[in-house]
Amino acid sequence: EDQVTQSPEALRLQEGESSSLNCSYTVSGLRGLFWYRQDPGKGPEFLFTLYSAGEEKEKERLKATLTKKESFLHITAPKPEDSATYLCAVQALLNAGNMLTFGGGTRLMVKP
Amino acid sequence: DSGVTQTPKHLITATGQRVTLRCSPRSGDLSVYWYQQSLDQGLQFLIQYYNGEERAKGNILERFSAQQFPDLHSELNLSSLELGDSALYFCASSVRPGLTTKNTGELFFGEGSRLTVL
């Protein structure tokens, strides 16, 4: 069974204080690993797809990296508007369709 | 705005009742997904349709059913409701039915339907 574990569950940062969020996964062959951002009362919003170990993707203050067992979402000099829940998800090679297995998320709070 | 429309936004009902949640995907998207998000279970995949046909099924309860209509909108029917069915139900859509290295596999999520069962 595919599993995704995210840590920490919650993270409080001061504005400008860089940090990383962790996503550990077990999957029977990885087709893709995804990062989504979810604001309160909203649906998840796509950030990145990573396909293979060693791959990196960047968007503004966010950088996602991937190894064979985990992914990191690095947040550089965060701003209050980066406050949200960040969700990691995997899709297995054997999965039919486009089924994603999500982790529990990391709730990020950035204080000014 | 993702372009995915879900109705109703909020729904309060009693145990044993039946409800229908509706989803209109983004214009041009052929694939529709239903996810359930609860505090203790996180975001759980229920079912996927592609161009009217079931494509993938998750841990969807037998009391739940879904369909995608010719105009591509989808409905999720929840029956014999229990207290534990209280959750946010999200619909998402995508152009293609699956992820390849030539696309990001991005799903566009609606804002969800919050179901409260009393």
Interface residues (C-beta under 8 A of the other chain):
Chain A: R31 G32 F34 G41 K42 G43 P44 E45 F46 T49 Y51 L87 A89 Q91 N95 A96 G97 N98 M99 L100 T101 F102 G103 G104 G105
Chain B: S2 V4 S31 Y33 G42 L43 Q44 F45 Q48 Y50 R55 A56 G58 F90 A92 S94 R96 P97 G98 L99 T101 T104 G105 E106 L107 F108 F109 G110 E111 G112
